[in-house]
Amino acid sequence: MEAPESTELDFSRVPHIAGIPRYMFRTYLQSFLSMIMALVRADSTAAFEHELGLWFFAGVVKQRWKNRRQPIPPRASLAALQDH
């Protein structure tokens, strides 16, 4: 998992669905499918790692829903907030 503040990606410029970067839906759908495959293979460690990613995504969805009326700040604004 990549922390939003450690990426060079400007989240205000990427396409969003319901306030969530669109690429995250694909990433976590793949994670869900990988978790299912790990469960079929009885690889509990891999299944757990993929599950953690899904819980992270669920947290992002929950937080974006909570803040749904707030705009996504541009990357420069995020850097200024971190300096304080």
C-alpha positions in Angstrom: 0.0 0.0 0.0 1.2 3.4 -0.9 0.6 6.4 1.4 -1.0 9.3 -0.5 1.6 11.7 0.8 4.5 9.6 -0.5 3.4 9.5 -4.1 4.2 12.0 -6.9 0.6 11.6 -8.2 -1.5 14.7 -8.1 -4.9 13.2 -6.9 -6.7 16.4 -7.9 -5.9 15.6 -11.6 -6.7 11.9 -11.8 -10.2 10.6 -12.7 -12.4 9.9 -9.7 -15.5 7.9 -9.1 -17.4 9.1 -6.0 -14.3 11.0 -4.9 -12.1 7.9 -5.1 -9.3 7.7 -7.6 -10.5 5.4 -10.4 -7.4 3.3 -10.5 -8.0 2.2 -6.9 -11.2 0.3 -8.0 -9.1 -1.8 -10.5 -6.3 -2.3 -8.0 -8.6 -3.5 -5.3 -10.7 -5.7 -7.6 -7.5 -7.4 -8.5 -6.6 -7.7 -4.8 -10.0 -9.3 -4.1 -9.6 -11.8 -6.9 -6.0 -12.6 -5.7 -7.4 -13.1 -2.2 -10.0 -15.6 -3.5 -7.3 -17.5 -5.4 -5.1 -17.6 -2.3 -8.0 -19.0 -0.3 -8.6 -21.7 -3.0 -4.9 -22.6 -2.8 -5.1 -22.6 1.1 -2.4 -19.9 1.2 -3.7 -18.1 4.3 -0.7 -15.7 4.5 -1.3 -14.3 0.9 -5.1 -14.3 1.5 -4.5 -12.2 4.7 -2.2 -9.7 2.9 -4.8 -9.2 0.1 -7.5 -8.8 2.8 -5.5 -6.0 4.4 -5.5 -4.2 1.1 -9.3 -4.6 0.9 -9.8 -3.2 4.4 -7.6 -0.2 3.4 -9.8 0.4 0.4 -12.9 0.2 2.5 -11.4 2.8 4.8 -10.7 5.1 1.8 -14.3 4.6 0.6 -15.7 5.4 4.1 -13.6 8.5 4.5 -14.4 9.9 1.1 -18.1 9.3 1.8 -17.7 11.2 5.0 -15.9 14.1 3.3 -17.9 13.8 0.0 -18.7 17.5 -0.1 -15.1 18.6 0.3 -13.0 19.1 -2.8 -9.8 17.1 -3.3 -6.9 19.5 -2.7 -4.2 19.8 -5.4 -0.8 18.2 -4.7 0.9 21.6 -3.7 -1.7 22.1 -1.0 -1.0 18.7 0.5 2.7 19.5 0.7 2.0 22.8 2.5 -0.2 21.0 5.0 2.5 18.4 5.8 5.0 21.2 6.6 2.9 22.4 9.5 
